[in-house]
Amino acid sequence: MTDLSPRPESIARFLRGMPKAELHIHIEGSLEPELIFRLAQRNGVTLPYADVESLRAAYAFTNLQSFLDIYYAGASVLLTEDDFHDMAWAYFERAKADNIVHAELFFDPQTHTDRGVPFATVIDGLRRAVDRAGRELDIHAELILCFLRHLSEDAALATLEQARPHLNKFIGVGLDSSEVGHPPEKFARVFAEARAIGLRVVAHAGEEGPPAYIWSALDVLGAERIDHGVQATKDPLLIERLVRERIPLTVCPLSNVKLCVFGDLAQHNLAELMDLGLVVTINSDDPAYFGGYINQNFLDTFAALNLRLWHAKQLARNSFEAAFATQERKAAYNARLDAFAAEFDNSAA
C-alpha cells in the first residue's frame, strides 16, 4: 500500500472507507437525545430536560462519574423490547455508514432490571437488532453482558443467574461503570462462574484506574481483552506481558479526552502503544455522549497524532485479530481490507 507523504484528505478517505470491527461500544451509550425524547414520548416518561438541545447541553462531563450520572438517567426511557431493538438498530445503521463489518456490543442489564425491566425484554430486543443487522446490513454482531462494578458481586451473580436461560443470545461478560475504588478482584467469583459456563471474558481496566487493575483483570478475572488499558504505559513489565501474550486493548480516544484521561487528543498515547507493539484498536465507547462514532474517533485521532496510512491498516487488522470470531471469519475480514487497500491504491495512482 502506498504511503509516501499521503495527503490528509487521502488518509481521511481511507479511514472512512476501510472495513473495521468495533469491540468497545456500550449500546446504551449510543442513545442519542433525539431518540431519548422519542422513546420518552412513546412510553410516557417525563424527562428533567425541556428539549433535545437542553439535554445535549447537559453533556458536560468532568470525569467518569459525572458522565455515568446522566448516562443512567438517559437509559430510563428504555422499557420495552422494541425500545432496545430501536436503540441498537440506530447504532447499526451508523455502523454500516462507518463501514463496520463486525461489532461486539456491551449491554448493562442491571441498569434496566433494577428499574423493573425484565432481563428477557432487554436481551431479546437487542438480539433482534443483532440478527437483523446480519441479514440486512451484512454486519456480524454479538452481545457482551457487562456487570456494573459499583454494585455488589452478589448483584452480579444474580444477573448471571438471570442470564442463564439466554446463553445462546450473548457470547461473553465484561465489567464496566465506575472504575476507581472497584478493583477487578471484587468480582472474582462471578467471572469464574462465567468462564465455567463457556463465556468469553473482557474487562474495563486502566482507564482511570492504575496498571494494577489491568494485572487483576488478567490474573483474577481471566480477561482476554482489556477495555481501555491506556494506563498500561506506567508499568513496563505490564507492557511486556501485553505484547508477549498479544492481549488487545480496546482504546476509545474521544472518550478518554471527554472524561479528562488526557487533556486533548494530541496528548493521547495511542501512537506510543502501537510503537510498543501492542494490539491496539480504536472504538467509540459511548458515542452519543463523547462526540463521535468510530470513524470520527479515527479521523480526529489521526489528525491530532499525525498518523499514517500504515497505522490505519494495522488498527483495522488489530480489530479483526482481537474480535471474538472464527479464524475463517477473520480471514474474510482481512481479505476485504486487502481488497479495499488495493482498490484505494489503484484509485490514487
C-alpha positions in Angstrom: 0.0 0.0 0.0 1.4 3.4 -1.0 2.4 5.5 2.0 4.6 8.3 0.6 3.6 11.6 2.2 -0.1 11.0 2.0 -2.4 14.0 1.9 -4.7 14.4 4.9 -7.7 14.1 2.7 -6.4 10.8 1.3 -5.9 9.4 4.8 -9.4 10.6 5.8 -10.9 8.8 2.7 -9.1 5.6 3.6 -10.2 5.8 7.3 -13.9 6.3 6.3 -13.9 3.5 3.8 -11.8 0.7 5.3 -13.7 -2.2 6.8 -13.2 -2.4 10.5 -14.5 -4.1 13.7 -15.8 -2.2 16.8 -15.2 -4.0 20.1 -15.9 -1.4 22.7 -19.3 0.1 22.3 -21.8 0.4 25.1 -25.1 0.2 23.3 -26.9 2.3 25.9 -24.2 4.9 25.2 -25.3 5.2 21.6 -28.7 6.5 22.7 -28.9 9.9 21.0 -31.0 12.8 22.6 -33.5 12.7 19.7 -34.2 9.0 20.3 -34.3 9.5 24.1 -37.1 12.1 23.6 -39.0 9.9 21.1 -38.9 6.9 23.4 -39.9 9.1 26.4 -42.9 10.3 24.4 -43.8 6.7 23.3 -43.5 5.4 26.9 -45.0 8.4 28.8 -41.7 9.1 30.6 -41.1 12.6 31.9 -37.5 13.9 31.4 -35.8 16.6 33.5 -35.0 18.4 30.3 -37.2 20.7 28.2 -35.9 19.6 24.8 -33.2 17.9 22.8 -30.9 21.0 23.0 -31.1 21.3 26.7 -30.2 17.6 27.1 -27.3 17.9 24.8 -26.1 21.0 26.8 -26.0 18.7 29.8 -23.3 16.6 28.2 -20.5 18.5 30.1 -18.6 15.9 31.9 -15.6 16.4 34.2 -14.9 12.7 35.0 -16.3 9.2 34.6 -18.8 9.6 37.4 -20.4 12.8 36.1 -20.9 11.1 32.8 -22.4 8.0 34.4 -25.0 10.1 36.3 -26.5 11.4 33.1 -26.0 8.1 31.2 -28.2 6.2 33.7 -30.8 9.0 33.5 -31.0 8.6 29.7 -31.5 4.9 30.0 -34.7 5.4 32.0 -36.7 5.7 28.7 -35.9 2.1 27.7 -38.8 0.0 28.8 -40.0 -2.4 26.0 -38.4 -4.9 23.7 -39.0 -2.5 20.8 -37.1 0.2 22.7 -34.0 -1.9 22.9 -34.3 -3.0 19.3 -34.7 0.5 18.1 -31.7 1.8 20.1 -29.5 -1.0 18.7 -30.8 -0.6 15.2 -30.0 3.1 15.2 -26.4 2.2 16.1 -26.2 -0.5 13.4 -27.3 2.0 10.7 -24.5 4.3 11.8 -22.1 1.3 11.9 -22.9 0.5 8.3 -22.2 4.1 7.3 -18.8 3.8 9.0 -18.0 0.5 7.2 -18.1 -1.6 10.4 -18.3 -5.3 9.4 -18.1 -6.8 12.9 -19.4 -5.4 16.2 -19.4 -6.6 19.7 -21.9 -4.7 21.8 -21.8 -4.2 25.5 -25.1 -4.0 27.4 -25.8 -3.3 31.0 -28.8 -5.4 32.1 -28.6 -4.2 35.7 -29.3 -0.6 34.6 -32.7 -1.9 33.4 -33.6 -4.8 35.7 -33.1 -2.6 38.7 -35.8 -0.4 37.2 -38.2 -3.4 36.9 -37.5 -4.2 33.2 -37.2 -8.0 32.7 -33.9 -9.3 31.6 -35.6 -11.1 28.7 -37.0 -7.8 27.4 -33.5 -6.3 27.3 -31.7 -9.1 25.6 -34.5 -10.1 23.2 -34.8 -6.6 21.9 -31.1 -6.3 21.4 -30.7 -9.7 19.9 -33.5 -9.0 17.4 -31.5 -6.0 16.2 -28.3 -8.0 16.1 -29.8 -10.7 13.9 -31.4 -8.1 11.7 -28.1 -6.4 11.2 -26.6 -9.6 9.9 -29.5 -10.1 7.4 -29.9 -6.6 6.2 -26.6 -4.8 6.7 -24.0 -7.6 6.4 -22.7 -6.7 9.9 -21.8 -9.7 12.1 -22.6 -8.7 15.6 -22.6 -10.2 19.1 -23.6 -9.2 22.6 -21.4 -9.0 25.7 -23.1 -8.7 29.1 -21.4 -6.2 31.4 -21.6 -6.2 35.2 -21.8 -2.8 36.9 -18.8 -2.6 39.1 -20.2 0.0 41.5 -22.8 -2.6 42.6 -22.0 -5.7 44.6 -20.7 -9.0 43.4 -23.8 -10.7 44.7 -25.8 -8.4 42.4 -23.6 -9.5 39.5 -24.1 -13.2 40.4 -27.9 -12.7 40.5 -27.6 -11.1 37.0 -25.7 -14.1 35.7 -28.4 -16.4 37.0 -31.0 -14.3 35.2 -28.9 -14.7 32.0 -28.6 -18.5 32.1 -31.8 -19.2 30.1 -30.4 -16.8 27.4 -26.8 -18.1 27.0 -27.4 -18.6 23.2 -28.0 -14.9 22.8 -24.7 -13.5 24.1 -21.1 -14.6 23.9 -19.3 -13.1 26.9 -19.2 -10.9 30.0 -17.4 -7.7 30.9 -17.0 -5.2 33.7 -17.8 -1.5 33.4 -19.1 1.6 35.3 -17.1 3.4 38.0 -13.6 2.0 38.0 -11.7 3.8 40.8 -12.4 2.1 44.1 -13.8 -1.1 42.5 -10.9 -3.3 41.6 -11.5 -6.3 39.3 -10.9 -8.8 42.2 -14.1 -7.7 43.7 -15.8 -9.8 41.0 -13.6 -12.9 41.1 -16.4 -15.4 41.8 -18.8 -14.2 39.1 -16.2 -14.2 36.4 -15.0 -17.7 37.5 -18.6 -18.9 37.1 -18.9 -17.1 33.7 -15.8 -18.8 32.5 -17.0 -22.2 33.8 -20.1 -22.0 31.6 -18.1 -21.1 28.5 -18.4 -17.3 28.2 -15.7 -15.1 26.8 -14.2 -12.5 29.2 -13.3 -8.9 28.9 -13.0 -6.1 31.5 -12.6 -2.4 31.7 -9.3 -1.6 33.4 -6.6 1.0 33.3 -8.8 3.9 32.1 -8.8 6.0 35.3 -7.6 3.1 37.4 -4.0 2.1 37.9 -2.0 -0.6 36.0 -2.6 -2.9 39.0 -6.2 -3.1 37.8 -5.1 -4.5 34.5 -3.0 -7.1 36.2 -6.0 -8.2 38.3 -8.3 -8.2 35.2 -5.9 -10.6 33.6 -4.9 -12.8 36.5 -8.1 -12.8 38.6 -10.8 -12.4 36.1 -9.2 -14.2 33.2 -9.8 -11.3 30.8 -8.9 -12.0 27.2 -9.1 -8.3 26.2 -8.6 -5.1 28.2 -11.1 -2.3 27.6 -9.2 1.0 27.6 -5.9 0.0 29.2 -4.2 3.3 28.5 -2.6 3.4 31.9 -0.5 0.4 31.0 2.4 2.6 29.9 3.1 3.3 33.5 4.2 -0.3 34.1 7.0 -1.6 31.7 6.5 -5.2 32.9 2.8 -5.0 32.1 3.6 -3.7 28.7 6.0 -6.6 28.1 3.3 -9.0 29.1 0.6 -7.4 26.9 2.9 -7.5 23.9 4.1 -11.1 24.6 0.6 -12.5 25.0 -0.9 -10.3 22.4 -3.7 -9.1 24.7 -5.7 -6.5 22.9 -6.6 -3.0 24.2 -9.9 -1.5 23.0 -8.9 2.1 23.2 -11.5 4.9 22.9 -9.7 8.2 22.2 -12.6 10.7 22.1 -14.0 9.2 25.3 -10.6 9.5 27.0 -10.5 13.2 26.2 -14.1 13.8 27.1 -13.5 12.2 30.5 -10.2 14.1 31.1 -8.0 11.0 31.0 -5.9 13.1 28.5 -6.1 16.8 28.2 -6.5 16.6 24.4 -6.0 14.2 21.6 -2.5 15.4 20.9 -1.5 14.1 24.3 -3.1 10.6 23.7 -0.7 7.7 24.0 -2.3 5.6 21.2 0.7 6.0 18.9 3.1 5.1 21.7 1.1 2.0 22.4 1.3 1.0 18.7 5.0 1.7 18.6 5.5 -0.6 21.6 3.9 -3.4 19.7 0.5 -3.7 21.5 -2.6 -5.0 19.8 -4.4 -1.6 19.9 -7.9 -0.9 18.5 -9.9 2.3 18.1 -13.5 2.3 19.3 -16.3 4.8 20.2 -17.3 3.7 23.7 -20.4 5.9 24.3 -20.6 7.8 21.1 -23.8 9.7 21.7 -22.1 11.3 24.8 -18.5 11.6 23.7 -18.7 13.4 20.4 -18.4 10.8 17.7 -18.9 7.3 16.4 -16.0 5.1 15.3 -15.0 7.0 12.1 -14.9 10.3 14.0 -12.6 8.7 16.5 -10.3 7.6 13.7 -10.4 10.9 11.9 -9.8 13.1 14.9 -7.1 10.8 16.4 -5.2 10.6 13.1 -5.3 14.3 12.6 -4.1 15.0 16.2 -1.3 12.5 16.2 -0.3 12.8 12.5 -0.7 9.1 12.0 0.0 7.4 8.6 -1.9 5.0 6.4 0.1 2.0 7.7 -1.3 2.9 11.2 -4.8 2.7 9.7 -4.4 -0.7 8.2 -2.7 -2.0 11.3 -5.5 -0.8 13.5 -8.1 -2.5 11.3 -6.1 -5.7 11.3 -5.8 -5.4 15.1 -9.6 -5.1 15.4 -10.1 -8.3 13.5 -7.4 -10.1 15.4 -9.0 -9.0 18.7 -12.6 -9.9 17.7 -14.3 -13.0 19.1 -14.8 -14.5 15.7 -13.7 -17.7 13.9 -10.4 -17.8 12.1 -12.4 -18.2 8.8 -14.4 -15.0 9.5 -11.2 -13.1 10.5 -9.5 -14.2 7.3 -12.6 -13.0 5.3 -12.4 -9.6 7.1 -8.7 -9.2 6.3 -9.3 -10.2 2.7 -11.9 -7.4 2.5 -9.4 -5.0 4.0 -6.7 -6.1 1.4 -9.2 -5.6 -1.4 -10.1 -2.2 -0.2 -6.5 -1.1 0.2 -5.6 -2.4 -3.3 -8.6 -0.5 -4.8 -7.6 2.6 -2.9 -4.0 2.4 -4.2 -5.2 2.0 -7.8 -7.5 5.0 -7.5 -4.7 7.1 -6.0 -2.2 6.1 -8.7 
